[in-house]
Amino acid sequence: MTAHSVGEVMTRDVVQARRTTPFKEVVRLLDHHRISGLPVVDADDKVLGVVSGSDLVRAQAYRDGTVPPPAVTAGDVMSSPAITVHPEQTVPDAARLMERRGIERLPVVDEEDRLIGIATRRDLLRVFLRADDDIRRQVTGEIVVDALDLPSDAVLVSVRDGVVTLTGRVERRSQVPQLLHAAWRLEGVVGVVDRLGFRTDDCAAPAPPARTGRP
């Protein structure tokens, strides 16, 4: 069974700040975009930290009021180092990391730790929202019947909690990965269980020619 990757569900258009972004500008960004936090990046888009509404409130709550503070920036209030994930990590792994660290968002970075997206709890949960019956009907109708040109009863499709189980026998071995991949790509599918067989092995390497005569 395979799980969706973070790269498939992350938000690519990321609202972000620089270390020097003023406190009030960070507040404005959060309010304008209706978000509860954002990553702080350097000039190379490498993630330095994350600022949340809680960080901003905490920064104001601990002012003693006796000495005017210097200009407060995102770099002053951000939580650092940032907890990040890579796009190939799975949604369940990202969800466990969020739960373990008690955070609401994970900046997504590439091989050079540059920001390429952000995964929030809402992003991770989005794949679970579709009804199992809708997924089952789409797998049977659009993939088994339309795409692979098989009878609707050739493959038994069952779906439970977003996990698709495929049972039956297709005509050709090459159709098995096609069916698995197509089912996996559907919205709402969080895993695919393969219980498929095939009648003809069209993926087998041709047998070498028989040798004749003496060596």
Secondary structure, DSSP 4 states (H G I P E B T S, - for coil): ----BHHHHSBSS---EETT-BHHHHHHHHHHHT-SEEEEE-TT-BEEEEEEHHHHHHHHHT--SSSPPPPPBHHHH-BSSPP-B-TTSBHHHHHHHHHHHT-SEEEEE-TT-BEEEEEEHHHHHHTT-S-HHHHHHHIIIIIIIIIT---TTSEEEEEETTEEEEEEEEEETTHHHHHHHHHHTSTT--EEEEEEEEEE-TTSPPPPPPP-S--
